[in-house]
Amino acid sequence: METIIVKAGSKTNGNDKYALFIGRWQPFHDGHQWLINQQLVKGNNICIAIRDVEQDEKNIWTSEEIQVMLEERFKDEIMLGKIKVICIPDIDSINIGRDVGYDIIEHTPPQVIGEISGTKIREELKKKTR
């Protein structure tokens, strides 16, 4: 599958920084929403990057299909310039140098959110389509 990079819009002017979230989003669920909300409630802009992965049992949609779903879900925030949704090549690591000019933040969800399983959601979706 060819990797397609979708430009998120015009370049930022230095004042319009984004909290970057990278994932497969297969499917986007309440745990993902909780994670995104951790930055949205602070008034921060969000960039949702969708890894372009091969379709299989764990990746039932293409990255382009996920992008369309997320753009529909966040259409109001996208119109306001608060969220951008992009596709990126699949990655195997995130690497940084020192003093890179941004924070690296790990959000630890409450147990009820941490127990949400994309695998279980995909299994339920399969049952509904049979």
C-alpha positions as a Markdown table, in Angstrom:
| # | Residue | x | y | z |
|---|---|---|---|---|
| 1 | Met | 0.0 | 0.0 | 0.0 |
| 2 | Glu | 1.3 | 3.4 | -0.9 |
| 3 | Thr | 1.7 | 5.8 | 2.0 |
| 4 | Ile | -0.3 | 9.0 | 1.5 |
| 5 | Ile | 0.7 | 12.1 | 3.4 |
| 6 | Val | -2.2 | 14.5 | 3.7 |
| 7 | Lys | -1.1 | 18.1 | 4.4 |
| 8 | Ala | -2.8 | 19.4 | 7.5 |
| 9 | Gly | -3.1 | 22.9 | 6.2 |
| 10 | Ser | -0.9 | 26.0 | 6.2 |
| 11 | Lys | 2.3 | 26.2 | 8.2 |
| 12 | Thr | 2.0 | 27.5 | 11.7 |
| 13 | Asn | 3.3 | 30.9 | 12.6 |
| 14 | Gly | 4.9 | 29.8 | 15.8 |
| 15 | Asn | 1.9 | 30.7 | 17.9 |
| 16 | Asp | -0.3 | 27.9 | 16.6 |
| 17 | Lys | 1.3 | 24.8 | 18.2 |
| 18 | Tyr | -0.4 | 21.4 | 18.4 |
| 19 | Ala | -0.5 | 18.5 | 20.8 |
| 20 | Leu | 0.3 | 15.5 | 18.6 |
| 21 | Phe | -1.4 | 12.2 | 19.1 |
| 22 | Ile | -0.2 | 9.3 | 17.0 |
| 23 | Gly | -2.2 | 6.1 | 16.6 |
| 24 | Arg | -4.1 | 3.6 | 14.5 |
| 25 | Trp | -7.5 | 4.7 | 16.0 |
| 26 | Gln | -9.0 | 1.3 | 15.1 |
| 27 | Pro | -11.7 | 2.3 | 16.0 |
| 28 | Phe | -11.7 | 5.7 | 17.7 |
| 29 | His | -13.4 | 5.0 | 21.1 |
| 30 | Asp | -14.1 | 6.7 | 24.4 |
| 31 | Gly | -10.6 | 6.0 | 25.6 |
| 32 | His | -9.2 | 7.9 | 22.7 |
| 33 | Gln | -11.7 | 10.7 | 23.2 |
| 34 | Trp | -10.6 | 11.0 | 26.9 |
| 35 | Leu | -7.0 | 11.2 | 25.8 |
| 36 | Ile | -7.7 | 14.0 | 23.2 |
| 37 | Asn | -9.8 | 15.8 | 25.8 |
| 38 | Gln | -6.8 | 16.1 | 28.1 |
| 39 | Gln | -5.4 | 18.7 | 25.8 |
| 40 | Leu | -8.6 | 20.1 | 24.4 |
| 41 | Val | -9.8 | 21.2 | 27.9 |
| 42 | Lys | -6.6 | 23.2 | 28.3 |
| 43 | Gly | -7.5 | 25.1 | 25.1 |
| 44 | Asn | -4.7 | 23.4 | 23.1 |
| 45 | Asn | -4.8 | 22.6 | 19.5 |
| 46 | Ile | -4.7 | 18.9 | 18.5 |
| 47 | Cys | -3.1 | 17.1 | 15.6 |
| 48 | Ile | -4.4 | 13.5 | 15.2 |
| 49 | Ala | -1.9 | 11.5 | 13.2 |
| 50 | Ile | -3.2 | 8.2 | 11.7 |
| 51 | Arg | -0.5 | 5.6 | 11.1 |
| 52 | Asp | -0.9 | 4.1 | 7.6 |
| 53 | Val | -0.9 | 0.4 | 8.5 |
| 54 | Glu | -1.8 | -2.6 | 6.5 |
| 55 | Gln | -5.4 | -3.8 | 6.9 |
| 56 | Asp | -5.7 | -7.0 | 9.0 |
| 57 | Glu | -7.7 | -8.3 | 12.0 |
| 58 | Lys | -6.5 | -5.4 | 14.2 |
| 59 | Asn | -6.7 | -2.8 | 11.4 |
| 60 | Ile | -10.1 | -3.2 | 9.8 |
| 61 | Trp | -10.2 | 0.2 | 8.1 |
| 62 | Thr | -7.7 | 2.0 | 5.9 |
| 63 | Ser | -6.0 | 5.1 | 7.2 |
| 64 | Glu | -8.0 | 7.1 | 4.7 |
| 65 | Glu | -11.3 | 5.6 | 6.0 |
| 66 | Ile | -10.2 | 6.5 | 9.6 |
| 67 | Gln | -9.3 | 10.0 | 8.4 |
| 68 | Val | -12.8 | 10.5 | 7.0 |
| 69 | Met | -14.4 | 9.1 | 10.2 |
| 70 | Leu | -12.3 | 11.4 | 12.4 |
| 71 | Glu | -12.9 | 14.5 | 10.2 |
| 72 | Glu | -16.7 | 13.8 | 10.5 |
| 73 | Arg | -16.5 | 13.4 | 14.3 |
| 74 | Phe | -14.4 | 16.5 | 14.8 |
| 75 | Lys | -15.9 | 18.7 | 12.0 |
| 76 | Asp | -16.7 | 21.6 | 14.3 |
| 77 | Glu | -13.3 | 21.6 | 15.9 |
| 78 | Ile | -11.6 | 21.3 | 12.5 |
| 79 | Met | -13.7 | 24.3 | 11.2 |
| 80 | Leu | -12.4 | 26.3 | 14.2 |
| 81 | Gly | -8.8 | 25.3 | 13.5 |
| 82 | Lys | -8.6 | 23.4 | 16.9 |
| 83 | Ile | -8.0 | 20.0 | 15.4 |
| 84 | Lys | -6.1 | 18.7 | 12.3 |
| 85 | Val | -6.3 | 15.1 | 11.1 |
| 86 | Ile | -3.4 | 13.8 | 9.0 |
| 87 | Cys | -2.1 | 10.4 | 7.8 |
| 88 | Ile | 1.5 | 9.5 | 8.4 |
| 89 | Pro | 3.6 | 6.6 | 7.3 |
| 90 | Asp | 3.7 | 3.7 | 9.8 |
| 91 | Ile | 6.3 | 4.1 | 12.4 |
| 92 | Asp | 8.3 | 1.8 | 14.7 |
| 93 | Ser | 9.7 | 4.4 | 17.1 |
| 94 | Ile | 9.5 | 8.0 | 18.1 |
| 95 | Asn | 12.9 | 9.6 | 18.5 |
| 96 | Ile | 13.9 | 13.0 | 19.9 |
| 97 | Gly | 17.0 | 14.9 | 20.7 |
| 98 | Arg | 17.5 | 17.1 | 23.7 |
| 99 | Asp | 15.9 | 20.5 | 24.0 |
| 100 | Val | 13.6 | 19.9 | 21.1 |
| 101 | Gly | 11.2 | 22.7 | 22.1 |
| 102 | Tyr | 8.2 | 20.7 | 23.1 |
| 103 | Asp | 7.0 | 18.5 | 26.0 |
| 104 | Ile | 6.6 | 14.8 | 26.0 |
| 105 | Ile | 3.5 | 14.0 | 28.1 |
| 106 | Glu | 2.1 | 10.7 | 29.1 |
| 107 | His | -1.5 | 10.7 | 30.2 |
| 108 | Thr | -2.6 | 8.0 | 32.6 |
| 109 | Pro | -6.3 | 7.4 | 32.3 |
| 110 | Pro | -8.6 | 6.4 | 35.2 |
| 111 | Gln | -9.3 | 2.7 | 35.4 |
| 112 | Val | -12.7 | 2.9 | 33.7 |
| 113 | Ile | -11.0 | 4.5 | 30.6 |
| 114 | Gly | -7.9 | 2.3 | 30.8 |
| 115 | Glu | -10.1 | -0.8 | 30.6 |
| 116 | Ile | -11.5 | 0.2 | 27.2 |
| 117 | Ser | -10.3 | -2.3 | 24.6 |
| 118 | Gly | -10.1 | -1.6 | 20.9 |
| 119 | Thr | -9.9 | -5.4 | 20.4 |
| 120 | Lys | -13.2 | -6.0 | 22.2 |
| 121 | Ile | -14.8 | -3.2 | 20.3 |
| 122 | Arg | -13.7 | -4.7 | 16.9 |
| 123 | Glu | -15.0 | -8.1 | 18.0 |
| 124 | Glu | -18.4 | -6.6 | 18.8 |
| 125 | Leu | -18.4 | -4.8 | 15.4 |
| 126 | Lys | -17.7 | -8.1 | 13.7 |
| 127 | Lys | -20.7 | -9.7 | 15.5 |
| 128 | Lys | -23.0 | -7.0 | 14.4 |
| 129 | Thr | -22.0 | -7.4 | 10.7 |
| 130 | Arg | -22.5 | -11.1 | 10.6 |
